Amino acid sequence: MQETRLRAAGLDDIARRLAAGERLTFDDGVRLFESPDLHAVGWLANRERERRHGAKTYYNVNLRLEATNVCEASCLFCSFARLRPGDPQAYTLSLDQVFAKLRARAGQPLTEVHVVNGLHPDLPFSYYTDLIRGLKAIRPDVHLKCYTAVEIAFFADTYGMTDEQVLRELIAAGLDSLPGGGAEIFAERVRRRIAHDKADADRYLSIHRLAHRLGLRTNVTMLYGHIETAAERVDHLMRIRALQDETGGFQAFIPLAFHPDNNRMRKLPPPTASDTLRVHAVSRLLLDNVPHIKAFWVAAGIEIAQIAQWYGANDLDGTVQEERIYHMAGSRTPEALSVADIRRLIRAAGREPVERDTFYRVLERRTDAVVEPGAPSLIH
């Protein structure tokens, strides 16, 4: 029956080549995005997902920190950034305030702190290195995934350094890996319109290439559901695949849904559930050399992130605990999930919850307790 459906969708040749371990082409990617049969595409992605990961869906116990939203860039899609200190809702945490957030979670089994910020024009570089050193001093065992490639480029340009000098100083301070934010869409047509005044695609990719050479693993993202075309999505994925062929340093690909609330692209509709599922599925099929596809529940929505575990994704992200970027753009998801919530959501989706660290090493410990003992569940 599935063969008949794939044939009717015009995807039987792609199915055969995938089964034979052949790599898909650019044109294949466009066909998958344009196929009228979403579930046939999803079936193919799930077959590839289960070949790699079986029924496992990974999560971690993490804390997300956004130390400042002051940002000199003017991305049309961003609801988080404020151009100047003192603007309404602008904030910059002192280092002590940042450290207090980690100290307040002394009893949590955290394995990762994830830090991303706006591009603040007035802070010294020492703010960022001292932030890392201070977090490491409080919890030496916690992995620090800090600063996007766009931030690295900003540091280099602002403080008169090379990208490599910036990365080496951050590594010396205790940086463990880079997050994937800032990729947006690599296509110059789109990037020029929605994010013209920050690091371009070549710079983003070159910084990840450099990070991989220096021994850092990184993630990579794509912002979808705004003005990009199917071909531009495929181009984005192909450029990721090419760099991964070269370095092998990407751990996970994370599709990020465009949210229109409270930004200058508010007239556009958000991506549909079908679009979100298709992006995860096609990503799994094209990115044959990237181990993990993450359905970030904050961006996709909890219910769609669950379904995405059958459309190519094998990761739900983690507890998060604090997240402002998507919530300032109108996300209706909770700001945190407990471990018990996450495990229940994964099981409800028919998958097997597996706690991991940042490097996807499985952690063998009892993890059904909530992150904050005694706190009410956020999922009812």
Phi, psi and omega in degrees: 000319180294322178298321179296319181293319179296321179294317180296327179277356181073026184245008185294327178291322176296319179299318180295316182292323175297317180297330179274000180080018180276150181278137178282156183259174175304312181297324175300317180299317178297318178299319180294321178291328185263355180299135179288344185258089180302320186289330174294317176298316179297322178298316178298317180295320180294324177298318178291320179299314183288332175298325181274318193233000182060227181267001186291137166236124186270153173208166175220167177261102188229164177232127178258131179235134175237098192286333177209145174249008173289128189209129181279348176282158184231054180297131185295331186273356190269128175255355186272318191285149170233133191291329185223148170302139181095346174295154177307131180071004174288143177209153170218119180282142169290161178300321179298323177294321176297312183297326180297328179295325178282319179299325181295345181249032183301330182272359182271147178277053181297141171243346185211139167243128185247117184241124170224152186217170165286171180266082187283121186282350190247356181275146175283157178300329180299335176303318186281321177289320179293327176300313180296313181300319181293318177297319179295323180295324180286315182225082183300337184277348186274135179284133180254109176255101194226141166072117178288168176300328176296321177293320179300315178298319179298316179301313182299313183290323184284321187256011175067043181235167170272163176302320181293319177300317178300310182297318181296321179291323178291321176298318178298329180282342178128009178297135182251329178196170178251140169285175186257002185298161177092354180290323183048239172239133185288334184305128184299322180304313183285314184298323179297329182275325188252343184206057191285340189246036171220176187311134181278181185298317181298319180293317178304309182293323180294325179290321176293321176300315179295316178301317179297319179297328180275003175098007179268139167272152181219164168255173180212147187231174169211128174271120186234161173096024180240259184247008183281154177263169176300318180296324179289327172296315181296318176304316179301312182294322180293325178290324173296314182299321180295317179292323178295323173303322184285319190243329184069018188266352179279133177265318185214147172254135186232104172291134181241119182286135173293131174244125189271349187292139171065028175220179186279007174244028187294343180283346179276146175284154174286163176297147178282168175300320179298320179296317180298316179295320180295318180300316178296318183294311182295324177300317179297324183284323182277323184272067185290347182251002176260121190296322192231141173245122184256129170264097184287107190299331179296319184275317185280336191095143187300313185295318181291324177298325175297310182297326181299340177293350173251007179234036173106335182283149177225019181212143181248005191069204190228209185288332175064296173076315174224127178210123183248331189299309181283328181288330174286345176263009173101008178300135180260008178286161173298162175276349180207154168234144173280164176300318179299318177301311183299314181296321178294319178297318180294315179295321179297333177278358179085019180244171183257115181288133180226118176284139181229165165264187184297331180270013179065027169278132184288134178258121181264094176204162180287120187233023179274355177285151176289158181296318178249101186307132178090350180285145178291152177294144178271350180243125183244000000 
